[in-house]
Amino acid sequence: MHAIEPTPGVTSKAVAAKPDDLLDMVLSTLDEHKAEEIVSIPLSGKSSIADHMVIANGRSGRQVAALAEHVMRTLRDNGQGRVRVEGLAQADWVLIDAGDVIVHLFRPDVRSFYNLEKMWGADVGPDTTSH
């Protein structure tokens, strides 16, 4: 995993966001940058790894990588210093671990194959947007 480097010229005086604020930042960024089929799955009571999981599509590997970069920049610029990322080089499936929020960004065919919504018992399918 790779840690996000601080943005030059931006001081990190901001305190790490609360889980719901962090979720809102992620969802807004994905929506603003045209992610598709955005789904948020609450993990409280299901897992201790995070409070929320977000799953979204990009239309291509290039868009998946761009979405990941936008999310990481938003988190970094808002004081979330403990962000980790995996899969950015291939951009088929990018995992962003922001502590209380885990973000999975997929190309559509890869998302269909892994079907994380079903694995986590979400009441939404990959064709449903909850945002």
Secondary structure, DSSP 8 states (H G I E B T S, - for coil): -EE----TT----S----HHHHHHHHHHHHHHTT-EEEEEEE-TTT-SS-SEEEEEE-SSHHHHHHHHHHHHHHHHHTT----EEESTTT-SEEEEE-SSEEEEEE-HHHHHHH-HHHHTT-SS-TT----
